[in-house]
């Protein structure tokens, strides 16, 4: 299942330096279903990165927190 349309809206309107946090089980469901998780597959993480870029967002996965974060990068900080 792809990310819900509401997530598109969240990333479109995301203020600079504010993050949108997504648990790893949803990352796998949205970006690489049937690939397994714990940790999320490289496919899921690569697709999440690409998805974030389509909204001018950065993406990073934090295994210790078991979540990924999308945020808008601020130049010159």
Secondary structure as GFF3:
##gff-version 3
##sequence-region A 1 77
A	DSSP	alpha_helix	5	13	.	.	.	ID=ss1
A	DSSP	beta_strand	19	23	.	.	.	ID=ss2
A	DSSP	alpha_helix	24	31	.	.	.	ID=ss3
A	DSSP	alpha_helix	42	53	.	.	.	ID=ss4
A	DSSP	beta_strand	58	62	.	.	.	ID=ss5
A	DSSP	beta_strand	67	71	.	.	.	ID=ss6
###
